[in-house]
């Protein structure tokens, strides 16, 4: 690379070459006395200048597009976020109809919230993510959450086997000398009905000394909590229900669930059952669009005991209609709404929630028509499918907080405090990213108390 000065005899001018290599000079300069020598040199200079200009533009665009971008490997979605921030104690409570696994989250001296899950789910897959959400932490400081798992629905549950009753002629004969049973054969477990599942909540209240509680249920769990509130209104302060169905199962639901139970009782989780459960939880729109969420829940199905799930689905399919009606005054009769005889009405306040694209939206509208409007808050969440606890947790948190404040709980909690708590949690997570969080998980205890299934003085 060099610079040179050449005198052109045709125009008697001096043209300066800047940053021209020898190849360009030999190619474009043949004779100094050539008539078009100046034009040739100008074209070479313009070509070089344009090339440098395009190079600078390319470098500038590269800086604009890529400067400041940090590539990070995407983390798979998990349930519950940071498990070290969740304080859980698990107890196995024996009742007259089976064993219930109850997970306790929070200080037991606080007011009680009891949750009940939907079919195919348990307290981890249904509620742990929502109750571990950042906006819920200021609310949970005032409550203790008791997550009830239906018999055999918790993680790692063994297949439910039928227990022989006293006096059963088919019961195995016991050897009085050794105490061993002769001819013991495993049989199917008689899963409780929906009404019996609701009555199994009483031993839980007796074991923990709970006098009254706020119920939070989804799907089949919402139906169970509603049955309990109808039979024991003095023990239920309020209900928060998601995708609750008040009617019996239709022919279409019965047919699909019949196939599901047939496949599940064979001991395997088929693709047919997986697709139905995903539709039951989320609806078709969420299944088609939210691949990350659907993949996570499809992975959780691997930990479900198929036989136990078949029994739960079968019980839910055989459910009876909820005997709850909106008790309005009769025409021409002076009476107060909700006080007419001949109708069962919910005496507690109820928060009904469903996604705009939920497959159970019509069932929730029917449920809303059965409850006293003065005690009901109906919320249809926009841009959400059948599981708002995972798809729109911030909206559910706001609705639940306002619902609790209407009941007299957390009266001084505002959205500003929740935003401040969210900012503090974000700063703490950033500071603790290198050395771990400050929370710690306690040892999980498994107790098996025997509790008589009768009404306790709670």
Secondary structure, 3 states (H helix, E strand, C coil): CEEEEEEECCCCEEEEEEEECHHHHHHHCCCCCCCCHHHHHHHHHHHHHHHHHHHHHHHHHHHHHHCCCCCCCCCCCCCCCCHHHCCEEEEEEEECCEEEEEEEECCCCCEEEEEECCCCCCHHHHHHHHHCCHHHHHHHCCEEEEEEECCCCCCCCCCCECCCCCCCCCCCEECCCCCCEECCCCCECCCCCHHHHHHCHHHHHHHHCCCCEEEEEECHHHHHHHHHHHHCHHHEEEEEEECCCCCCCCHHHHHHHHHHHHHHHCCCCCHHHHHHHHHHHHCHHHHHHCHHHHHHHHHHHHHCCHHHHHHHHHHHHCCCCCCCCCCCCCCCCCCCCCCCCCCCCCCCEEEEEEECCCCCHHHHHHHHHHCCHHHEEEEEECCCCCCHHHHCHHHHHHHHHHHHHHCCCCCCCCHHHHHHHHHHHHHHHHHCCCCCCCCCCCCCCCCEEECCCCCCCC
